[in-house]
């Protein structure tokens, strides 16, 4: 029987859900609610696109005809204001009320704003939306020296793009090394040296105490008392799920909206996926996991039972004249065996094993091996009789490929 399906949020989790729904159910009416005025677009292209014109139509997740072909009722520039779980309806910002039989909350997250005096000063930005990107691109035309607060992937990509524009870039990082969750000390050191070789200054173990400037940004002060001038500030210190919309409901939350392995909340017929969801008490905020969760939610909404299998987080970076891949467990105390290859400068390859299975890997340099490593980790391929003291990285990759070929025959 056809249903009314409402989806709040129009990112990759929402579109993955729609694809799953339409795979099973061609008749139910789908309402896709997006707060931004743009058709759903690829957010991970934003920092990379700062060097280009970054036109909305060129970064779409699907072409505009796709929504018509799949009979999607698309609400652009119209946010969801509240949810009435008893009446099973969603109130929109334009006053319209949409009823639903099934509801998916996939409205993502927002960038955390640093608690720093001067954070509202003109010339301070964050990068989360296409409009953010356009505002940054417009402002930095007149800027020469820019502070990036946060050493995560987005902060690093933004720093790289700005340095490629000829800007002087300072990167502020709270900890003593970069990407502590994804890289070991040696890999972090290689990354830091590559960044500094690109002309970017890194301030390690640094917190910003104040952003100065009366009408616009003129500089900043660190907690340690150092005063440095700059023309603009871009912060990227983490994200927080957009859970305010469910404040008047009985949907369970912790940091995000709590979901089970079906992506269903504690309330029947209400699901959550992507950055807003918290599965097994862990919010992920990662692209590949949002796709997987959206797919599972969509199947269950359409009546096809699906379970969310754990997806191993993947991190990639192409910047500072190097390529980087990290996946799975990178802490040595979690591994029973480790294989490390050091080829030449800016090349580093490390595989971590536990009971003859790869649990994590890091590659800096040539990352052509990353698909093989990704498959081995995800499929928990058993690699027996390895001589860990003598086997090379390349030999392990070949063994993985042969193992996959043997399993497919």
Secondary structure, DSSP 4 states (H G I P E B T S, - for coil): ---EEEEE--SHHHHHHHHHHHHH-SSSEEEEE-SSSSPPB-GGGTTGGGGS---GGGSBSS-HHHHHHTTEEEE-S--EEEEETTTTEEEETTS-EEE-SEEEE---EEEPPP--BTTTSTTEEE-SSHHHHHHHHHHGGG-SEEEEE--SHHHHHHHHHHHHTT-EEEEE-SSSSS-TTT--HHHHHHHHHHHHHTT-EEETT--EEEEE-SSS--EEEETTS-EEE-SEEEE---EEE--GGGTTS---BSSSEEE-TTSB-SSTTEEE-GGGEEETTB----HHHHHHHHHHHHHHHTT----------EEEEEETTEEEEEEE---GGG-SEEEEE--STT-EEEEEEETTEEEEEEEES--TTHHHHHHHHHTT-B-TT--TTT--HHHHHHHHHHHHHHHH-
